Amino acid sequence: MSQHTEKTVKKQFPVTGLSCASCASNVEVRLNHQPGVVQAAVNLASQVATIEFLPSQVNPDELKESIVSIGYDLIIDESATAKEELENLQQKNYKSLKIRTFTSIVLAVPLVIISMFFMNMPYANYIMWAIATPIVGWMGRNFFINGWKQLMHRSSNMDTLVALSTGIAYLFSVFNTLFPAFWHSRGLHAHVYFEAAGVVIALILVGKLLEEGAKANTSSAIKKLIGLQPKTVIKVAADGSSKEFLIATVKSGDIILIKPGEKIPVDGLVTQGNSYIDESLITGEPLPVFKEPGTSVFAGTINQKGSFQFRAEKVGSDTLLSGIIRMVQEAQGSKAPVQKLVDKIARIFVPVVVVIALITLAAWSIFGGNNGLIQGIMSMVTVLVIACPCALGLATPTAIMVGIGKGAENNILIKDAEALENTYKMNALVLDKTGTITEGKPTVEKIEWHQDADKQQAVNILFSLEKASEHPLAEAVIKNLQSVSTPLLLDDIQSIPGKGISGKHNGISYFAGGNRLMRENNIIISPELDKLALKWESEARTIIYFADNKRVLSVISVSDPVKKNSVETIRKLKQMGIEIYMLTGDNEKTASAVALITGVTDYRADMLPSDKADFIKSLQAEGKVTGMVGDGINDSQALATADVSIAMGKGSDIAIDAARMTIISSDLAFIPVAIRLSRNTVRTIRQNLFWAFIYNIIGIPLAAGVLFPVNGFLINPMIAGAAMALSSVSVVSNSLRLKWSK
């Protein structure tokens, strides 16, 4: 356990050379066996390794070395140029794949035509040999190179299967072309299978090309987020002159000029000028926010009309937007619990298939009669071709990438795949009241005046008195009266802790506070105002009394209003079959009033932070999969305890850190959206896994020829190649459907 006292580092590195689930699995096993690596996960869909390690025990260079030794590569250079080079390399590889795919199709067409219709023309075998050789030797060379590398490292992957199947078909055909007499002397026809080798490679390349295109599509959410960052900024020097620089040169403390319509490049504080900024990309709130000196601005948001200058505070990877991008990337690279099972299967998949292929060859040779050996070789080739770990390997990560990407586009940040899977199972949701169900900001609802009061004079005195108060409720009164009052100079202002405030104007004492303050000073309250105050209190409003030294001049009703979407959201959650609980540190009266308005039947009041966590534990003890939604520091303990923790994005950083899911805006309406998204994603993963498994369970025995004794049915290697390509494409396409799901 001592090793965990040192702080671990979590980084993401691109991996090159991955071609299937077994590759990802090989790299992952290798990384996890390195001393100092706490945890490593390799995502086949994004081709990225997420590694948590102890820097004192292992460094990225050693990790790279261990991966290179098994035939892959880890890109550890994190500079902007390295990222650009990697992108260029990926584009170059994609272009090369495109050329190889289309060339192989062009050559495969005449191969098929000759093998089907012109087998008896002179030199047919030699012509087919000439056409098949560039497909196998050039277009398909990567399968053989990677397959050989795997063999050298006592490992195997999809390339092993493709290289074995097409290599055997090709060499067998070359032998039959050069030595037909070997078979003729045994009374058998010397069949060639150049078209099988050529077409299988062409079809697998088509599948790979479609897969790459689809995979590029799954990471579009990240590209959109990264696209929010401007490339250059205008810095203002000490002498007031301004000049354009690359964003990478911005340091904390630099003064930056923003013109109308420009994107904010980094996080900072406005120092000069003012403007309205569209923050909807970050908060989900549609209305532009007014910014003036002293207010914060965030990277990726868009300036509207005015120009202003601001001081850079968080730059590079420290900005809020970079944090969001990093969170989405890490989440897309994370693994759902179901994926761990798939990884184990992928690890043993290829060796098992090779064994099945050899058994197929042996069975045909023994029981297949005259043509047993030839048929055995073809069935073995077909088994090797049809068995594809790709569909299995892509089933979970593609769905997770699309699901988490779609969440990011909908202001829902999901920290990892496990959160998605747990949200699917969640059947009890605990909601904090203040700031989650309610606005979290006290607001004056109504002020009722004594009929004989000099209203304008009283408003000015009340405003001036509350201006001197430090009580949070005073802020609500000040806000309400700001536009209708003129501040006055008051004497002898005294704050009375827990009761209110007093002050003098023209020798007369004035009081603002609770009922107790009124009683202690023998102040009379008229029956009308008293009746109204009691009514408001029964509705869980907080009452402020304002009085002179004889009588109460007004009663003020203050409340924390329920958010406009709360009632509808709670109704939707109940419809989804989720039990709703409300917890609050507030009093019983307020809690029951909010519960009544929102339709929550199960609530607890006067809860301390530890009580909230204990309540969640009690639900878990009943076997419930529990979610917690909160926004304050006081919720962080409960968030950490829950199976699914959801923080409201305008809450405290501690709550957001403790949560596995963050709603970037403070709108509860996004919670049913997050639950629906997780249900759709998990459903898609299950569909993908079902089709990937069923494809192999049915395909491999058919390829081996189990139906041949029954009805003479055998699969041609070309059909097997097409089916294999289709299985991967269907899995990725099914994941992409998530993008358009509601």
FENURSUL-V993234 format. One record per residue. RES is the residue in one letter. PHI is phi in radians with two decimals (* if undefined). D_FIRST is the distance of its C-alpha to the first C-alpha in Angstrom with 2 decimals. Layout:
res/phi/d_first
RES/PHI/D_FIRST
RES/PHI/D_FIRST
This chain:
res/phi/d_first
M/*/0.00
S/-1.02/3.82
Q/-1.12/5.49
H/-1.46/5.81
T/-1.26/7.67
E/-1.36/10.24
K/-1.27/12.65
T/-1.51/13.11
V/-2.00/16.74
K/-2.01/18.46
K/-2.36/21.77
Q/-2.02/24.54
F/-2.20/26.54
P/-1.15/29.72
V/-2.01/29.91
T/-1.89/33.35
G/1.63/34.87
L/-1.38/33.49
S/-2.15/36.28
C/-2.86/34.82
A/-1.05/31.94
S/-1.13/31.22
C/-1.06/30.94
A/-1.00/28.39
S/-1.14/26.47
N/-1.05/26.76
V/-1.13/25.47
E/-1.08/22.53
V/-1.06/21.51
R/-1.04/22.02
L/-1.13/19.88
N/-1.18/16.93
H/-1.55/17.18
Q/-1.33/16.98
P/-1.08/14.11
G/1.64/12.48
V/-1.52/13.71
V/-1.41/11.42
Q/-2.77/14.57
A/-2.40/18.25
A/-2.36/21.34
V/-1.98/24.91
N/-1.75/27.81
L/-1.16/31.03
A/-1.18/33.29
S/-1.70/32.22
Q/0.97/31.30
V/-2.27/28.18
A/-1.82/24.57
T/-1.77/21.97
I/-2.14/18.93
E/-1.87/15.71
F/-2.49/14.31
L/-1.69/12.87
P/-1.04/16.26
S/-1.31/15.38
Q/-1.83/14.60
V/-2.63/17.24
N/-2.11/20.37
P/-0.97/22.83
D/-1.09/25.30
E/-1.19/23.07
L/-1.13/22.32
K/-1.06/26.09
E/-0.98/26.87
S/-1.14/24.82
I/-1.39/26.71
V/-1.07/30.06
S/-1.14/29.68
I/-1.93/29.94
G/1.68/32.91
Y/-2.15/31.63
D/-2.50/30.95
L/-2.02/28.49
I/-1.57/30.28
I/-1.77/28.06
D/-1.28/30.91
E/-1.77/30.64
S/-1.22/33.99
A/-1.08/36.84
T/-1.15/38.90
A/-1.12/36.22
K/-1.10/36.00
E/-1.12/39.79
E/-1.07/39.91
L/-1.11/37.49
E/-1.06/39.69
N/-1.08/42.75
L/-1.10/41.24
Q/-1.10/40.46
Q/-1.14/44.02
K/-1.10/45.44
N/-1.10/43.65
Y/-1.13/44.87
K/-1.10/48.40
S/-1.09/48.30
L/-1.08/47.13
K/-1.06/50.02
I/-1.08/52.56
R/-1.08/51.34
T/-1.12/51.41
F/-1.18/54.92
T/-1.11/56.31
S/-1.14/55.00
I/-1.15/56.63
V/-1.01/59.92
L/-1.36/59.95
A/-1.21/58.77
V/-1.04/61.75
P/-1.08/64.49
L/-1.01/62.40
V/-1.14/62.44
I/-1.06/66.15
I/-1.10/67.21
S/-1.15/65.17
M/-1.60/66.67
F/-2.04/70.27
F/-2.18/71.26
M/-1.06/69.77
N/-1.65/73.23
M/-1.27/74.21
P/-1.05/74.65
Y/1.03/71.51
A/-0.95/69.32
N/-1.10/66.45
Y/-1.19/66.68
I/-1.11/66.75
M/-1.13/63.65
W/-1.03/61.93
A/-1.08/62.80
I/-1.34/61.39
A/-1.24/58.21
T/-1.02/57.23
P/-1.11/56.30
I/-1.14/54.34
V/-1.26/52.29
G/-1.39/52.23
W/-1.92/51.80
M/-1.08/50.80
G/-1.81/48.35
R/-1.05/47.21
N/-1.06/43.65
F/-1.09/43.08
F/-1.28/44.12
I/-1.08/42.25
N/-1.17/38.93
G/-1.05/39.60
W/-1.15/40.22
K/-1.00/37.04
Q/-1.07/35.06
L/-1.08/36.99
M/-1.07/36.22
H/-1.78/32.48
R/0.89/32.94
S/-2.35/32.21
S/-2.65/34.49
N/-2.69/35.15
M/-1.06/38.13
D/-1.05/39.89
T/-1.03/39.88
L/-1.11/41.81
V/-1.14/44.25
A/-1.09/44.88
L/-1.09/45.49
S/-1.16/47.75
T/-1.27/49.88
G/-1.08/49.90
I/-1.13/51.22
A/-1.05/53.79
Y/-1.18/54.94
L/-1.13/55.25
F/-1.07/56.92
S/-1.22/59.43
V/-1.08/60.12
F/-1.02/60.85
N/-1.19/63.19
T/-1.26/64.96
L/-1.41/65.62
F/-2.21/66.31
P/-1.09/67.80
A/-1.07/70.01
F/-0.97/67.04
W/-1.49/66.93
H/-1.00/70.65
S/-1.13/71.54
R/-1.76/69.38
G/1.30/71.17
L/-2.06/68.24
H/-1.54/68.10
A/-1.46/65.85
H/-1.27/63.79
V/-2.05/61.85
Y/-2.24/58.83
F/-1.07/58.65
E/-1.13/58.75
A/-1.12/55.70
A/-1.05/53.63
G/-1.15/54.93
V/-1.21/54.70
V/-1.03/51.20
I/-1.09/49.90
A/-1.03/51.92
L/-1.18/50.59
I/-1.16/46.94
L/-1.13/47.45
V/-1.06/49.08
G/-1.02/46.08
K/-1.11/43.69
L/-1.09/45.90
L/-1.10/46.01
E/-1.10/42.26
E/-1.07/41.65
G/-1.07/44.11
A/-1.20/42.48
K/-1.15/38.95
A/-1.08/40.32
N/-1.16/41.62
T/-1.19/38.29
S/-1.72/36.85
S/-1.13/39.95
A/-1.09/38.18
I/-1.10/35.98
K/-1.05/39.15
K/-1.11/40.93
L/-1.13/38.22
I/-1.14/38.14
G/-1.14/41.95
L/-1.33/41.88
Q/-1.55/40.96
P/-1.22/44.12
K/-1.53/44.37
T/-2.23/46.33
V/-2.40/46.83
I/-1.86/49.63
K/-1.63/48.54
V/-1.86/50.83
A/-1.41/51.37
A/-1.05/52.15
D/-1.46/55.87
G/1.63/55.75
S/-1.33/56.15
S/-2.20/53.96
K/-2.62/52.80
E/-1.47/50.83
F/-2.34/47.46
L/-1.23/44.78
I/-1.03/41.97
A/-1.11/39.44
T/-1.52/41.22
V/-1.22/40.72
K/-2.05/38.78
S/-1.06/37.78
G/1.76/40.94
D/-1.14/43.44
I/-1.69/46.36
I/-2.13/47.05
L/-1.71/50.25
I/-2.10/50.26
K/-1.74/53.53
P/-0.98/54.62
G/1.46/53.01
E/-1.48/50.18
K/-1.50/46.47
I/-1.35/44.21
P/-1.42/42.08
V/-2.46/39.22
D/-1.39/38.17
G/-3.04/40.16
L/-2.08/42.64
V/-1.17/46.39
T/-1.94/48.41
Q/-2.68/51.92
G/1.47/53.90
N/-2.59/53.04
S/-2.95/52.80
Y/-1.78/51.62
I/-2.15/48.51
D/-1.44/47.69
E/-1.81/44.01
S/-1.05/44.24
L/-1.12/41.98
I/-1.73/39.10
T/-1.81/40.02
G/1.48/42.34
E/-1.38/44.93
P/-1.30/48.36
L/-1.43/50.11
P/-1.07/49.87
V/-1.86/48.33
F/-1.30/50.38
K/-2.11/48.82
E/-2.41/50.23
P/-0.88/49.11
G/1.71/45.81
T/-1.66/44.55
S/-1.53/41.63
V/-2.20/42.12
F/-2.18/39.64
A/-0.99/39.49
G/1.62/41.20
T/-1.43/43.54
I/-2.04/47.29
N/-1.25/49.82
Q/-1.66/53.04
K/-1.71/56.19
G/-1.42/55.75
S/-1.82/54.52
F/-2.73/51.99
Q/-2.02/49.76
F/-2.48/46.13
R/-1.66/43.54
A/-1.15/40.50
E/-2.03/37.26
K/-2.01/34.60
V/-2.13/35.32
G/1.00/34.01
S/-1.39/30.68
D/-1.55/30.41
T/-1.21/33.38
L/-1.03/33.23
L/-1.12/34.75
S/-1.07/32.25
G/-1.08/29.46
I/-1.13/31.27
I/-1.05/31.79
R/-1.08/28.13
M/-1.11/27.14
V/-1.14/29.76
Q/-1.09/28.82
E/-1.11/25.13
A/-1.14/26.28
Q/-1.16/28.83
G/-1.54/26.30
S/-1.38/23.90
K/-2.02/24.19
A/-1.32/25.50
P/-0.90/23.97
V/-1.09/27.30
Q/-1.15/26.79
K/-1.09/23.93
L/-1.16/26.59
V/-1.05/29.06
D/-1.05/26.74
K/-1.08/26.45
I/-1.14/30.25
A/-1.03/30.88
R/-1.09/28.94
I/-1.75/31.31
F/-1.04/34.30
V/-1.09/36.09
P/-1.00/35.99
V/-1.10/37.24
V/-1.10/40.05
V/-1.07/41.11
V/-1.09/41.37
I/-1.05/43.42
A/-1.09/45.63
L/-1.18/46.33
I/-1.09/47.12
T/-1.02/49.46
L/-1.05/51.24
A/-1.10/51.63
A/-1.10/52.89
W/-1.13/55.44
S/-1.06/56.61
I/-1.40/57.21
F/-1.86/58.60
G/-1.57/59.84
G/1.26/63.29
N/-0.98/65.11
N/-1.62/62.92
G/-0.95/59.71
L/-1.13/58.13
I/-1.06/58.98
Q/-1.10/57.86
G/-1.09/54.69
I/-1.09/53.85
M/-1.15/54.52
S/-1.17/52.46
M/-1.09/49.58
V/-1.02/49.86
T/-1.11/50.00
V/-1.06/46.86
L/-1.12/44.96
V/-1.31/46.37
I/-1.31/45.87
A/-1.30/42.24
C/-2.28/40.22
P/-1.33/36.47
C/-1.08/37.11
A/-1.01/38.15
L/-1.11/35.00
G/-1.18/32.80
L/-1.59/34.62
A/-0.93/35.00
T/-1.46/31.85
P/-1.07/31.14
T/-1.15/34.78
A/-1.12/35.03
I/-1.17/31.83
M/-1.07/33.06
V/-1.18/36.45
G/-1.07/35.15
I/-1.23/32.78
G/-1.11/35.53
K/-1.14/38.09
G/-1.05/35.88
A/-1.05/35.67
E/-1.19/39.47
N/-1.79/39.81
N/1.13/37.73
I/-2.05/34.76
L/-1.70/31.47
I/-1.91/28.98
K/-1.28/25.37
D/-2.77/24.50
A/-1.17/26.12
E/-1.12/24.21
A/-1.06/25.95
L/-1.08/29.22
E/-1.20/28.68
N/-1.21/27.68
T/-1.09/30.70
Y/-1.06/32.86
K/-1.52/31.81
M/-1.02/31.99
N/-2.26/34.71
A/-2.42/34.22
L/-2.21/34.14
V/-1.78/33.67
L/-1.95/35.54
D/-1.30/35.33
K/-1.45/38.95
T/-1.22/39.32
G/1.48/39.00
T/-1.91/38.15
I/-1.46/41.20
T/-1.77/43.22
E/-1.21/43.76
G/1.43/41.86
K/-2.20/44.84
P/-1.07/47.54
T/-2.34/50.99
V/-1.27/54.46
E/-1.60/56.14
K/-2.74/59.53
I/-2.16/61.53
E/-1.94/64.57
W/-1.78/67.21
H/-1.16/69.78
Q/-1.11/73.13
D/-1.64/74.78
A/-1.27/72.05
D/-1.38/72.84
K/-1.04/70.11
Q/-1.11/69.83
Q/-1.09/69.82
A/-1.12/67.25
V/-1.04/64.97
N/-1.11/65.09
I/-1.21/64.29
L/-1.02/61.43
F/-1.05/59.94
S/-1.16/60.25
L/-1.15/58.82
E/-1.18/55.70
K/-1.09/55.27
A/-1.51/54.73
S/-1.48/52.17
E/-1.84/48.39
H/-1.24/47.84
P/-0.99/46.16
L/-1.25/49.15
A/-1.06/51.55
E/-0.99/50.22
A/-1.15/51.45
V/-1.17/54.92
I/-1.00/55.21
K/-1.02/54.38
N/-1.22/56.99
L/-1.69/59.76
Q/-0.84/59.12
S/-1.42/61.91
V/-2.06/64.56
S/-2.28/64.35
T/-2.06/65.40
P/-1.11/63.28
L/-2.05/65.23
L/-1.57/64.81
L/-1.87/63.85
D/-1.86/64.15
D/0.86/62.22
I/-1.32/59.08
Q/-2.29/56.78
S/-1.58/53.45
I/-1.93/53.20
P/-0.92/49.50
G/1.35/48.88
K/-2.15/52.57
G/2.73/53.77
I/-2.57/55.83
S/-2.36/59.42
G/-2.88/61.80
K/-2.09/65.54
H/-2.44/67.95
N/0.94/71.62
G/1.43/71.14
I/-1.74/69.87
S/-1.44/66.39
Y/-2.25/64.16
F/-2.31/61.00
A/-2.37/58.26
G/2.97/55.67
G/-1.56/55.20
N/-1.03/57.74
R/-1.07/56.92
L/-1.09/58.02
M/-1.15/61.30
R/-1.12/61.98
E/-1.10/61.27
N/-1.82/63.83
N/0.90/66.37
I/-1.61/66.47
I/-1.48/68.44
I/-2.05/67.09
S/-1.16/69.70
P/-0.97/69.61
E/-1.10/69.07
L/-1.17/66.00
D/-1.10/64.65
K/-1.07/65.05
L/-1.13/63.29
A/-1.08/60.35
L/-1.11/59.90
K/-1.09/60.03
W/-1.11/57.38
E/-1.08/55.14
S/-1.17/55.40
E/-1.64/54.11
A/1.17/50.98
R/-1.53/52.27
T/-1.63/51.69
I/-1.89/55.08
I/-1.96/56.07
Y/-1.74/59.49
F/-2.14/61.58
A/-2.52/64.53
D/-1.62/67.09
N/-1.35/68.02
K/-2.01/70.16
R/-2.50/68.82
V/-1.32/66.02
L/-1.55/66.92
S/-2.75/64.27
V/-2.05/61.30
I/-2.10/58.45
S/-1.74/56.17
V/-2.08/52.64
S/-2.53/50.09
D/-1.76/46.95
P/-1.16/48.48
V/-1.22/46.87
K/-1.03/46.03
K/-1.11/48.78
N/-1.65/46.64
S/-1.06/44.72
V/-1.07/47.33
E/-1.12/47.81
T/-1.11/44.08
I/-1.10/43.40
R/-1.08/46.38
K/-1.10/45.02
L/-1.08/41.56
K/-1.12/43.30
Q/-1.07/45.42
M/-1.38/42.29
G/1.47/41.44
I/-1.86/38.70
E/-1.34/38.74
I/-1.94/38.78
Y/-2.19/37.57
M/-2.05/38.14
L/-2.08/36.16
T/-2.64/37.38
G/-1.46/37.17
D/-1.25/40.96
N/-1.31/43.61
E/-1.04/44.92
K/-1.06/48.21
T/-1.10/46.72
A/-1.05/44.15
S/-1.18/46.94
A/-1.14/49.18
V/-1.15/46.58
A/-1.07/45.74
L/-1.13/49.48
I/-1.11/50.01
T/-1.58/47.12
G/1.46/47.56
V/-1.46/44.15
T/-1.60/44.86
D/-2.06/41.50
Y/-2.46/40.31
R/-2.34/38.73
A/-1.89/39.82
D/0.90/38.61
M/-1.62/34.92
L/-1.47/32.25
P/-0.91/29.13
S/-1.22/27.11
D/-1.12/30.09
K/-1.09/29.87
A/-1.12/26.23
D/-1.13/27.27
F/-1.09/30.29
I/-1.13/28.26
K/-1.06/26.06
S/-1.16/29.40
L/-1.15/30.67
Q/-1.11/27.58
A/-1.13/28.13
E/-1.41/31.64
G/1.56/30.25
K/-1.54/31.08
V/-1.56/29.29
T/-1.88/29.36
G/-1.93/29.92
M/-2.30/30.00
V/-2.06/32.19
G/-2.66/32.03
D/-2.40/32.67
G/-1.87/31.79
I/-1.03/28.93
N/-1.17/29.64
D/-1.64/28.81
S/-1.09/25.32
Q/-1.15/23.64
A/-1.16/25.83
L/-1.08/25.26
A/-1.21/21.49
T/-1.40/22.18
A/-1.18/24.84
D/-1.21/24.60
V/-2.20/26.75
S/-1.96/26.75
I/-2.14/29.78
A/-1.77/30.42
M/-1.47/33.96
G/-1.06/34.07
K/-1.62/36.18
G/-1.48/33.69
S/-1.36/31.04
D/-1.05/28.43
I/-1.15/25.71
A/-1.09/27.11
I/-1.14/27.29
D/-1.12/23.66
A/-1.31/22.58
A/-1.52/24.95
R/-1.63/24.70
M/-2.46/28.44
T/-2.23/30.77
I/-1.60/34.55
I/-1.10/35.72
S/-1.55/38.91
S/-1.73/39.04
D/-1.58/41.14
L/-1.05/40.12
A/-1.03/42.34
F/-1.34/39.61
I/-1.19/37.43
P/-1.02/39.76
V/-1.10/39.88
A/-1.10/36.06
I/-1.17/36.15
R/-1.08/39.07
L/-1.07/37.35
S/-1.16/34.26
R/-1.12/36.62
N/-1.12/38.65
T/-1.15/35.66
V/-1.13/34.16
R/-1.07/37.72
T/-1.11/38.20
I/-1.02/34.98
R/-1.14/36.24
Q/-1.07/39.71
N/-1.02/38.40
L/-1.14/36.33
F/-1.04/39.31
W/-1.17/41.70
A/-1.11/39.40
F/-1.20/38.89
I/-1.10/42.51
Y/-1.03/43.76
N/-1.27/42.04
I/-1.11/42.78
I/-1.47/46.48
G/-1.13/46.85
I/-1.12/45.55
P/-1.08/47.81
L/-1.10/50.77
A/-1.12/50.25
A/-1.24/50.16
G/1.70/53.55
V/-1.11/52.99
L/-1.51/55.93
F/-1.00/58.26
P/-1.11/59.72
V/-1.43/60.31
N/-2.34/61.87
G/1.31/61.61
F/-1.46/58.94
L/-2.37/56.92
I/-1.59/54.86
N/-1.34/55.89
P/-0.94/53.06
M/-1.14/54.26
I/-1.11/53.80
A/-1.06/50.34
G/-1.07/49.47
A/-1.13/50.76
A/-1.11/48.84
M/-1.12/45.59
A/-1.07/46.11
L/-1.14/47.07
S/-1.08/43.95
S/-1.18/41.65
V/-1.10/44.13
S/-1.15/44.53
V/-1.13/40.79
V/-1.16/40.54
S/-1.12/43.82
N/-1.09/42.69
S/-1.13/39.61
L/-1.16/41.98
R/-1.07/43.98
L/-0.99/41.25
K/-1.01/42.53
W/-1.78/45.81
S/-1.33/44.67
K/-1.39/45.43
